[in-house]
Amino acid sequence: MARYGVGGWVQGFTGATFPWGTLAVNVAGCFALGLAMPLLQASVATPEARAFVAVGLLGGFTTFSTFSFESMALVHDGQWARAAAYTFGSVGLGLTAVLAGFWLGTMLLQWRA
């Protein structure tokens, strides 16, 4: 429900010419995962609790299948440049977001110590 709500809100705000909603959800999910993992690993959270957050909550929030479908739809419509921008942008921004979240989580742990 969160993915649908956030993605729909972003898409409605930005327009329908580019899949901004899915991109925003995936980048936000990557950042949240990067932030959560060092915090969870440093906590007393069980492996099951870590998996619930990483796979259940954040895995359910992001949407690789929708990303793949939207990329294919852009190619099918002959929008090669948009498809390339979306694909490389999603991967690049996703990696950057995970790194930023992980860095922030690590900094929070150091600050707390």
N, C-alpha and C positions, 0 to 999 in steps of 0.2 A: 504494500500500500504506500509506503514511503517513497519507493522508487517511482511509482505511478504519479503520485502527487507532486514530487519535486520535479520530475521530468516534464510533466504536463505544464506545470507553472512556468518553468524556464522556456519551454517551447512556445507557449502562448505569449510570453513576454518578448521573445526574440523573433517570432515568425516561423513559418513552416518551410523556408527555403534551404535550411541546413539542420541536421539533427542535433541542435544545441542541447536539448533536454537530456538525451542519452549521454552526450559528452560530459555535461555538468555532473550528472549522477555518477558516472564512472570515475571522474577525477576526484570528486568528493569522497567516494568510497575508497579510492586508493589512498588519499590523504588520511582518512580515518583508520584504515588498516595499518598504515605506516606508523601512526600515532599510537594506536592501541597495542601493537605487539610488544614494543619494549616495555610499556607499562605493565602489561599482563605477564610478561616473562619475569619481571622483577617483583611481582606480587605473589601472594599465596594462592592465586587462582590455580585450580586444577587443570590438567591438560584438556579435560572435557569442557571446562568453562572457557578456556582459550579457543577451543575449536568452535564452540557455540557462537562466540563473538565473531571470530574470523570467517568461518564457513557459513554459519547459520544467518547471523544478522547482516554482516557486511557482504557476504557472498550472495545473499538474497537481495541486497540493496543494489549492487552493481549488476550489469547485464551484458555479458559478452555476446550472447546470442542475438540480442537486439542490435548491438553494434555491428555484428557481422551481417545481419540482414539489411540494415540501413546502408552499409558500405556496398553490398551487392546491388541494392536498389538504385543507388547513385550511378554505379557502373552501367546497369541495365538501361537507365535513362540517358546514357551518353554523357554524364557529368563526371568525366574522368578527373578533372582537376579538383572538384569538390570531394570526390571519393578519396583521392590521394591525400588531400588536406585533412580530411576526417580521420583516415586510417593512421597516418603518421602523427597527426595532432593528438589523437587519442592515446597512442602508445607513448609518445614523448611526454605529454602532459601527465599521463598516468604514472610513468616512472618518476617524473619530477615530483609529483604529489606524494608518492610513497616515500621518496627520499626526504622530502620536507617534513612529512609527518613523523618519520622515524627520527630525524634530527631533533624535532621539537620534543618528542617523547623522551629521548635520551637526555636532552637538556633539562627537562622537568625532573627526571630522576636525579641528575647531578645536583640540581638546585635543592631538591628535597633532602638530599643526604647531608 
